[in-house]
């Protein structure tokens, strides 16, 4: 199948390309050659003659989105509208990668695919806008929500490892009341490859199983990487000053994917695989 992948050089985009290239003919599009927020993106994407489009590209700087909500909306909202319009012209399904941050974070159990959304920050709203235009413009689509991605060169795991290699005298400080679903990008890529083989369109939560706080995630990273002696102190989300306000509780439940046989290993197992890939 001819597949266009937008954001091919991003953290998830790289793994999607590596995985899908095993079975499909890919047209990778990256920021250097494809401007997501430009209306010209419609005809540029149509020119690929793709039979399926995968769209993981986004403005993912959450604090940057808070500082410039208009930019977030232009790229993540209107940019996705242009992608969906191109899919209309191509008569091609779309895989739109969304986020846990479309939820308010006020729940006390993991969010299922059709739970009520309610973003609390500009990034979440811009990605929710992207979901809405996909639903409004297309009949055939997969909305795939992911969360707390790791697998590339810039992510939470890498940050913790960098801090652990040269820790401050007081040790590390990590938020203990923000809870989510750490997710390994190669696992998402394999799941997407399984998903697109089936015409079961709709919304999916593709995350590694289990949930944890940022503090618990960091503690597991340190322990698995051999930094168990590095002290780490739990702090409150309110004590970690930043421009954006993340939703406090957004674990995602993979119900729809599991019904199709798409099962994810635990986030701890996925973390071990990532650290092994880094030779740690």
C-alpha beads as a LAMMPS data file, in Angstrom:
LAMMPS data file: protein, C-alpha beads

280 atoms
279 bonds

1 atom types
1 bond types

-500.0 500.0 xlo xhi
-500.0 500.0 ylo yhi
-500.0 500.0 zlo zhi

Masses

1 110.0

Atoms # bond

1 1 1 0.000 0.000 0.000
2 1 1 1.169 3.536 -0.750
3 1 1 1.353 5.414 2.561
4 1 1 2.278 9.050 3.193
5 1 1 3.648 9.704 6.676
6 1 1 3.599 13.316 7.857
7 1 1 6.167 14.224 10.496
8 1 1 8.429 11.399 9.378
9 1 1 11.419 12.736 11.333
10 1 1 9.557 13.072 14.613
11 1 1 9.893 10.743 17.575
12 1 1 6.945 8.554 16.542
13 1 1 7.280 9.258 12.822
14 1 1 10.740 7.676 12.641
15 1 1 9.525 4.432 14.177
16 1 1 6.407 4.394 12.017
17 1 1 8.602 4.673 8.934
18 1 1 10.965 1.940 10.109
19 1 1 8.103 -0.444 10.902
20 1 1 5.793 0.205 7.960
21 1 1 8.595 0.173 5.380
22 1 1 8.763 -3.584 5.923
23 1 1 5.405 -4.049 4.176
24 1 1 4.456 -0.801 2.425
25 1 1 5.633 1.819 -0.081
26 1 1 6.223 4.967 1.969
27 1 1 6.359 8.662 1.150
28 1 1 7.912 10.342 4.207
29 1 1 7.119 14.028 4.673
30 1 1 8.984 16.102 7.245
31 1 1 9.008 19.712 8.391
32 1 1 11.766 20.630 5.942
33 1 1 9.606 19.699 2.951
34 1 1 6.021 19.872 4.214
35 1 1 4.547 22.858 6.090
36 1 1 1.610 21.488 8.069
37 1 1 -0.061 24.826 8.772
38 1 1 0.031 25.993 5.131
39 1 1 -3.069 25.496 2.929
40 1 1 -0.692 24.467 0.130
41 1 1 -0.215 21.244 2.102
42 1 1 -3.498 19.965 0.637
43 1 1 -2.279 19.735 -2.962
44 1 1 1.206 18.693 -1.880
45 1 1 -0.265 15.720 -0.056
46 1 1 -2.630 14.882 -2.909
47 1 1 0.404 14.762 -5.222
48 1 1 1.765 11.776 -3.273
49 1 1 -1.133 9.657 -4.593
50 1 1 -1.221 7.941 -1.210
51 1 1 -3.735 5.199 -0.472
52 1 1 -3.446 5.906 3.278
53 1 1 -2.136 8.907 5.227
54 1 1 -0.618 8.688 8.710
55 1 1 -0.431 11.985 10.582
56 1 1 1.671 12.016 13.769
57 1 1 3.026 15.521 13.106
58 1 1 2.121 18.245 15.613
59 1 1 3.363 21.226 17.544
60 1 1 4.093 19.219 20.703
61 1 1 5.849 21.845 22.820
62 1 1 3.125 21.948 25.453
63 1 1 4.474 25.040 27.200
64 1 1 5.037 26.697 23.819
65 1 1 1.380 26.027 22.999
66 1 1 0.377 27.754 26.238
67 1 1 2.457 30.804 25.302
68 1 1 1.113 30.932 21.734
69 1 1 -2.304 29.213 21.504
70 1 1 -2.923 30.677 18.045
71 1 1 0.153 28.926 16.672
72 1 1 -0.915 25.663 18.328
73 1 1 -4.356 25.945 16.736
74 1 1 -2.955 26.799 13.313
75 1 1 -0.618 23.799 13.228
76 1 1 -2.541 21.159 15.177
77 1 1 -6.080 22.216 14.294
78 1 1 -6.035 23.855 10.870
79 1 1 -3.040 21.787 9.795
80 1 1 -5.026 18.637 10.451
81 1 1 -7.961 20.115 8.527
82 1 1 -5.689 20.468 5.482
83 1 1 -4.563 16.850 5.866
84 1 1 -8.177 15.671 6.109
85 1 1 -9.159 17.671 3.017
86 1 1 -6.314 16.036 1.116
87 1 1 -7.573 12.636 2.248
88 1 1 -10.996 13.581 0.843
89 1 1 -9.443 14.241 -2.556
90 1 1 -7.360 11.075 -2.383
91 1 1 -10.289 9.003 -1.162
92 1 1 -7.813 7.665 1.392
93 1 1 -8.289 6.814 5.080
94 1 1 -6.396 8.849 7.679
95 1 1 -4.585 7.735 10.818
96 1 1 -4.537 10.799 13.084
97 1 1 -2.288 10.583 16.131
98 1 1 -3.862 12.409 19.072
99 1 1 -3.098 12.662 22.763
100 1 1 -4.175 11.883 26.308
101 1 1 -4.336 15.648 26.871
102 1 1 -7.740 15.888 25.180
103 1 1 -9.063 14.745 28.581
104 1 1 -9.548 16.952 31.637
105 1 1 -7.764 14.575 34.005
106 1 1 -10.523 14.637 36.619
107 1 1 -11.332 10.907 36.410
108 1 1 -10.308 8.230 38.901
109 1 1 -10.153 5.315 36.452
110 1 1 -8.420 5.100 33.039
111 1 1 -10.189 6.848 30.185
112 1 1 -11.861 4.607 27.601
113 1 1 -11.962 5.632 23.949
114 1 1 -15.359 7.352 23.998
115 1 1 -15.176 8.978 27.417
116 1 1 -16.080 12.673 27.437
117 1 1 -13.174 14.919 26.515
118 1 1 -12.444 18.324 28.049
119 1 1 -8.949 19.700 27.456
120 1 1 -7.507 21.999 30.117
121 1 1 -4.619 23.517 28.157
122 1 1 -3.893 24.976 24.724
123 1 1 -2.091 21.894 23.453
124 1 1 -4.992 19.645 24.410
125 1 1 -7.517 21.993 22.804
126 1 1 -5.521 22.177 19.564
127 1 1 -5.297 18.391 19.327
128 1 1 -8.996 18.068 20.168
129 1 1 -9.687 20.498 17.313
130 1 1 -7.736 18.154 15.061
131 1 1 -9.887 15.235 16.174
132 1 1 -13.030 17.218 15.441
133 1 1 -12.077 18.151 11.882
134 1 1 -11.161 14.528 11.156
135 1 1 -14.594 13.394 12.357
136 1 1 -16.370 16.174 10.437
137 1 1 -14.605 15.760 7.103
138 1 1 -13.920 12.039 6.755
139 1 1 -15.877 8.813 6.791
140 1 1 -12.849 6.538 7.087
141 1 1 -10.364 7.378 9.817
142 1 1 -8.502 6.011 12.798
143 1 1 -7.959 8.433 15.670
144 1 1 -5.122 6.954 17.728
145 1 1 -4.459 8.586 21.096
146 1 1 -1.032 8.065 22.642
147 1 1 0.578 9.380 25.825
148 1 1 3.954 10.071 27.441
149 1 1 5.909 8.845 24.420
150 1 1 9.479 7.652 24.672
151 1 1 11.669 6.046 22.043
152 1 1 13.542 8.800 20.228
153 1 1 16.299 11.127 21.354
154 1 1 14.240 13.692 23.292
155 1 1 11.853 12.347 25.904
156 1 1 11.298 11.974 29.640
157 1 1 13.478 8.857 29.893
158 1 1 16.443 10.623 28.296
159 1 1 15.935 13.623 30.572
160 1 1 15.969 11.465 33.712
161 1 1 19.084 9.625 32.534
162 1 1 20.850 12.914 31.848
163 1 1 19.981 14.234 35.310
164 1 1 21.010 10.968 36.945
165 1 1 24.450 11.103 35.324
166 1 1 25.141 14.422 37.064
167 1 1 22.535 14.810 39.804
168 1 1 22.195 17.926 41.955
169 1 1 23.308 17.520 45.565
170 1 1 19.696 17.512 46.743
171 1 1 18.810 14.737 44.298
172 1 1 16.038 14.733 41.715
173 1 1 12.538 16.164 42.218
174 1 1 9.631 14.657 40.303
175 1 1 5.886 15.280 40.285
176 1 1 3.946 12.589 42.129
177 1 1 0.369 13.694 41.389
178 1 1 0.454 13.679 37.567
179 1 1 -0.484 10.165 36.433
180 1 1 -0.447 8.765 32.911
181 1 1 0.501 5.938 30.558
182 1 1 4.160 5.778 29.465
183 1 1 4.273 4.540 25.872
184 1 1 7.101 3.152 23.721
185 1 1 7.043 4.427 20.147
186 1 1 8.066 1.115 18.482
187 1 1 5.121 -0.581 20.226
188 1 1 2.726 2.068 18.884
189 1 1 4.172 1.623 15.394
190 1 1 3.608 -2.137 15.422
191 1 1 0.057 -1.583 16.688
192 1 1 -0.666 0.922 13.890
193 1 1 0.626 -1.568 11.319
194 1 1 -1.790 -4.150 12.717
195 1 1 -4.662 -1.649 12.818
196 1 1 -4.472 -0.465 9.216
197 1 1 -4.859 -4.030 7.957
198 1 1 -8.457 -3.946 9.179
199 1 1 -11.273 -1.550 8.210
200 1 1 -12.336 -1.067 11.836
201 1 1 -12.372 2.722 11.769
202 1 1 -12.841 4.765 14.930
203 1 1 -10.965 5.904 18.028
204 1 1 -8.200 3.924 19.725
205 1 1 -5.980 4.249 22.783
206 1 1 -2.552 2.831 21.976
207 1 1 -0.483 2.940 25.167
208 1 1 1.582 0.434 27.083
209 1 1 -0.407 -1.234 29.831
210 1 1 -0.366 0.099 33.363
211 1 1 -0.097 3.636 34.699
212 1 1 2.198 5.594 36.976
213 1 1 3.061 9.059 38.194
214 1 1 6.000 11.013 36.843
215 1 1 7.759 10.244 40.128
216 1 1 7.122 6.499 39.797
217 1 1 8.215 6.576 36.154
218 1 1 11.456 8.319 37.083
219 1 1 12.083 5.895 39.948
220 1 1 11.688 2.924 37.597
221 1 1 14.020 4.521 35.040
222 1 1 16.695 5.045 37.694
223 1 1 16.345 1.528 39.061
224 1 1 16.458 -0.179 35.659
225 1 1 19.361 1.968 34.435
226 1 1 21.558 1.269 37.458
227 1 1 21.044 4.612 39.185
228 1 1 19.104 3.193 42.106
229 1 1 21.233 5.101 44.623
230 1 1 20.282 8.491 43.146
231 1 1 17.807 10.124 45.554
232 1 1 14.504 11.358 44.192
233 1 1 11.933 13.450 46.032
234 1 1 8.217 13.505 45.180
235 1 1 6.719 16.962 44.695
236 1 1 3.249 18.272 43.861
237 1 1 2.222 19.380 40.392
238 1 1 1.385 22.776 41.876
239 1 1 5.008 23.144 42.977
240 1 1 6.407 22.600 39.484
241 1 1 6.035 25.961 37.777
242 1 1 5.479 25.912 34.019
243 1 1 3.457 27.796 31.412
244 1 1 1.063 24.931 30.685
245 1 1 -1.197 23.111 33.126
246 1 1 -1.180 19.367 32.415
247 1 1 -4.246 17.277 33.235
248 1 1 -3.421 15.448 36.490
249 1 1 -4.835 11.989 35.722
250 1 1 -4.972 10.676 32.158
251 1 1 -4.164 6.952 31.970
252 1 1 -5.735 5.546 28.810
253 1 1 -7.528 2.182 28.528
254 1 1 -6.906 0.172 25.351
255 1 1 -10.367 -1.366 24.986
256 1 1 -11.061 -1.023 21.252
257 1 1 -7.625 -2.202 20.171
258 1 1 -7.638 -5.149 22.552
259 1 1 -10.954 -6.281 21.057
260 1 1 -9.111 -6.636 17.730
261 1 1 -6.231 -8.522 19.340
262 1 1 -3.890 -5.508 19.560
263 1 1 -2.346 -5.944 23.004
264 1 1 0.443 -3.901 24.589
265 1 1 3.082 -5.088 27.030
266 1 1 3.549 -3.247 30.314
267 1 1 5.278 0.099 30.352
268 1 1 7.979 -1.400 32.593
269 1 1 8.768 -4.074 29.974
270 1 1 8.757 -1.445 27.226
271 1 1 11.126 0.726 29.266
272 1 1 13.513 -2.221 29.653
273 1 1 13.469 -2.708 25.871
274 1 1 14.225 0.972 25.285
275 1 1 17.103 0.997 27.764
276 1 1 18.485 -2.139 26.115
277 1 1 18.351 -0.364 22.745
278 1 1 20.431 2.405 24.321
279 1 1 22.840 -0.254 25.643
280 1 1 22.078 0.700 29.244

Bonds

1 1 1 2
2 1 2 3
3 1 3 4
4 1 4 5
5 1 5 6
6 1 6 7
7 1 7 8
8 1 8 9
9 1 9 10
10 1 10 11
11 1 11 12
12 1 12 13
13 1 13 14
14 1 14 15
15 1 15 16
16 1 16 17
17 1 17 18
18 1 18 19
19 1 19 20
20 1 20 21
21 1 21 22
22 1 22 23
23 1 23 24
24 1 24 25
25 1 25 26
26 1 26 27
27 1 27 28
28 1 28 29
29 1 29 30
30 1 30 31
31 1 31 32
32 1 32 33
33 1 33 34
34 1 34 35
35 1 35 36
36 1 36 37
37 1 37 38
38 1 38 39
39 1 39 40
40 1 40 41
41 1 41 42
42 1 42 43
43 1 43 44
44 1 44 45
45 1 45 46
46 1 46 47
47 1 47 48
48 1 48 49
49 1 49 50
50 1 50 51
51 1 51 52
52 1 52 53
53 1 53 54
54 1 54 55
55 1 55 56
56 1 56 57
57 1 57 58
58 1 58 59
59 1 59 60
60 1 60 61
61 1 61 62
62 1 62 63
63 1 63 64
64 1 64 65
65 1 65 66
66 1 66 67
67 1 67 68
68 1 68 69
69 1 69 70
70 1 70 71
71 1 71 72
72 1 72 73
73 1 73 74
74 1 74 75
75 1 75 76
76 1 76 77
77 1 77 78
78 1 78 79
79 1 79 80
80 1 80 81
81 1 81 82
82 1 82 83
83 1 83 84
84 1 84 85
85 1 85 86
86 1 86 87
87 1 87 88
88 1 88 89
89 1 89 90
90 1 90 91
91 1 91 92
92 1 92 93
93 1 93 94
94 1 94 95
95 1 95 96
96 1 96 97
97 1 97 98
98 1 98 99
99 1 99 100
100 1 100 101
101 1 101 102
102 1 102 103
103 1 103 104
104 1 104 105
105 1 105 106
106 1 106 107
107 1 107 108
108 1 108 109
109 1 109 110
110 1 110 111
111 1 111 112
112 1 112 113
113 1 113 114
114 1 114 115
115 1 115 116
116 1 116 117
117 1 117 118
118 1 118 119
119 1 119 120
120 1 120 121
121 1 121 122
122 1 122 123
123 1 123 124
124 1 124 125
125 1 125 126
126 1 126 127
127 1 127 128
128 1 128 129
129 1 129 130
130 1 130 131
131 1 131 132
132 1 132 133
133 1 133 134
134 1 134 135
135 1 135 136
136 1 136 137
137 1 137 138
138 1 138 139
139 1 139 140
140 1 140 141
141 1 141 142
142 1 142 143
143 1 143 144
144 1 144 145
145 1 145 146
146 1 146 147
147 1 147 148
148 1 148 149
149 1 149 150
150 1 150 151
151 1 151 152
152 1 152 153
153 1 153 154
154 1 154 155
155 1 155 156
156 1 156 157
157 1 157 158
158 1 158 159
159 1 159 160
160 1 160 161
161 1 161 162
162 1 162 163
163 1 163 164
164 1 164 165
165 1 165 166
166 1 166 167
167 1 167 168
168 1 168 169
169 1 169 170
170 1 170 171
171 1 171 172
172 1 172 173
173 1 173 174
174 1 174 175
175 1 175 176
176 1 176 177
177 1 177 178
178 1 178 179
179 1 179 180
180 1 180 181
181 1 181 182
182 1 182 183
183 1 183 184
184 1 184 185
185 1 185 186
186 1 186 187
187 1 187 188
188 1 188 189
189 1 189 190
190 1 190 191
191 1 191 192
192 1 192 193
193 1 193 194
194 1 194 195
195 1 195 196
196 1 196 197
197 1 197 198
198 1 198 199
199 1 199 200
200 1 200 201
201 1 201 202
202 1 202 203
203 1 203 204
204 1 204 205
205 1 205 206
206 1 206 207
207 1 207 208
208 1 208 209
209 1 209 210
210 1 210 211
211 1 211 212
212 1 212 213
213 1 213 214
214 1 214 215
215 1 215 216
216 1 216 217
217 1 217 218
218 1 218 219
219 1 219 220
220 1 220 221
221 1 221 222
222 1 222 223
223 1 223 224
224 1 224 225
225 1 225 226
226 1 226 227
227 1 227 228
228 1 228 229
229 1 229 230
230 1 230 231
231 1 231 232
232 1 232 233
233 1 233 234
234 1 234 235
235 1 235 236
236 1 236 237
237 1 237 238
238 1 238 239
239 1 239 240
240 1 240 241
241 1 241 242
242 1 242 243
243 1 243 244
244 1 244 245
245 1 245 246
246 1 246 247
247 1 247 248
248 1 248 249
249 1 249 250
250 1 250 251
251 1 251 252
252 1 252 253
253 1 253 254
254 1 254 255
255 1 255 256
256 1 256 257
257 1 257 258
258 1 258 259
259 1 259 260
260 1 260 261
261 1 261 262
262 1 262 263
263 1 263 264
264 1 264 265
265 1 265 266
266 1 266 267
267 1 267 268
268 1 268 269
269 1 269 270
270 1 270 271
271 1 271 272
272 1 272 273
273 1 273 274
274 1 274 275
275 1 275 276
276 1 276 277
277 1 277 278
278 1 278 279
279 1 279 280
